[in-house]
Each structure stands twice: as C-alpha cells, then as structure tokens.
Amino acid sequence: MATIRDVAKHAGVSVATVSRMINGTGYVHEDTRRNIETAIKELQYTPNEVARSLYKKKSKLTGLLLPDITNPFFPELARGVEDEMQENDYRIIFGNSDEDRDKEQDYIQTFVQNNVVGVIASTNSPDTDTYRKLAIPVVFLDRTADDSPSVYSDGREGGRIAAREMIARGSRRVTVMQGPKHVRPAQDRFKGAVEMLKEQGIDYNVVQTSSFSFTDAGTWAEQLFRQYPDTDGVIASNDIVAAAVLHEALKLGKKVPEEVQIIGYDDVPLSGILNPALTTIRQPAYDMGRAAARLLIAFIENKPIEQSTLQMPVTFTERDTTRKAEQ
C-alpha cells in the first residue's frame, strides 16, 4: 500500500507539498498539483481518513451500529444511512452488535478511538451511560429513548393495522407472535395488535419468541401449529418469522390464505418473492436511514433542527397470504 512519502517521491516534491494539496491547507502550483494527482492515481494512494481528521481537527467519519445484519430489514436501514452520508461527504465505520451489550460497548469505544463525529445506533439499550456519556451527537434509529434524537416508525399503529386487516378478512382464531421482550419496537407492534383484537372481541393466542433470527424462526412456526392447530390467522413479529410460518403451514398441507392467513412486518425484499407473496406491514426502512443520517449531520454541523424525534408512518402491503376484505 502506497504512503504519502511514496507519492511525494513519485511526483518529485516534498511530503509537506503533498500534504498541503490533499488537505487544502496552502497554495500548490497547478503544474505541481497535476504531478501529485498523477502520482496518486498511478500509485492508487488513498489518504488515511483518521489521520487526516486528526491533522485537520475535523473528522468526516461517523459510526453506524446495527443489532443484526442477517435480518434483511437492517441492511435497508444501513443503505439509507450510507447514501445520505456519501452525498454529504461523510464516511461510515460500521458495527454489528448481535444484540450483545459487551460487543456493543466495544464498538462504541472503537468509534470514539477512530475520532468519529457522531453515531447512529439501533440499540436495545438507548437509556444507558454508554450513550449518555458520549461527547458527540447520537441519533437512535428504529429505537427511541425519552426525548433523545431518534427516527423510528409507528409500531403500535402497525400492530393495530395488522389486526384490523386480519379481522376484515374473516380470521376469528388469531395467533399473535410476540417478538423479543427486550426489543421495544417488537413490543409496540404486539401491543397494538392485541389492543385491536380486544376492541373487536376476537379470540387470540400468543406465541412468545425471543429472537428474529432465521435459525429460530422455524422453531416458533412449528410451536405455533403444534399448540394452536386450528389457528386461521397469524400476525407475525416480522417477515422472517412470517416466512417460516408460511413454510410450516404449507408443509402441514394447510391452504394459504384459504385456511390460514398470514401477515408479516417490515416488508423486506424477500416478502414479495415468496410463493404465495407475503402480505405485510411496510416500514420505510430506507427513508428512515436517510432521515437519521440527515438528523445526525445537522447536529454535527450545528444546523437549525426543527424536530429531533421523527416518527414515520407504516402502511399495509396487501399480497397473497391474505384474502380479500369482507364487504
């Protein structure tokens, strides 16, 4: 890997001259500039972003912490964050916590050591000192904590919509799959679904799950039909779990949606290519990511901020695992 000294030698100038051009800290003659640019290109030299930020006392690095990149919802969030950051000349250091508190703290420490100027975190522990004691701006994504800056969707309303649409399509023996108790968005959507079912006087059962992982989803699906074989409607905790329920229902010979209807949550890309395609509640993941990045940039650059907490709407995406609504 080429160094700044290699570039200087190749261009026939001093290291200080190369540094001035790269960092924009002084005059460099146009001919000299072209020589340096040619050397950089030929040597494929990439300036060290951390070193530059320390030198210029101004970093363009930010930290992004997500809980589980195997869940396809989170890469959608990340893409939104990355696109907005790139357009504003910021770069990202990424961490995947696996919902592990120790790993999460290690990543936060790594961010600080690399001189990041702000953090976007999708964490189950936003109220801890890990974040309170940071001397840089933090924006919570898909999570919220008191009045802390955050971008999240209306999970409670999402749960209510799922239950309302399930009832409108004729299901009367509904099973609600409750997501992990330590994940607030999962509990918000669960509470919303149960509220609506109770308001409409619909019998329901609950299957408690402890994760959103592909590995565990099949187990929850098997448990559901073993415990409640006469279920005619399933409100899943997310699309991964819903896909597992669909697979299990078809394996058992159940007709979907004629005998059992299924509604997921998130609307990840996988949902539309299942057979039958999954009806779900759509979270605007990409837009949420962009909004979180814009908010963090505003804090970093001390721009006026009208609203530091942004709740984004969710919508019903009708596909083939539900019947048409009854008139």
Summary of the structure (lengths in Angstrom):
residues: 327
radius of gyration: 24.8
end to end distance: 68.0
largest distance: 81.8
contacts: 1123
relative contact order: 0.12
helix: 46%
strand: 17%
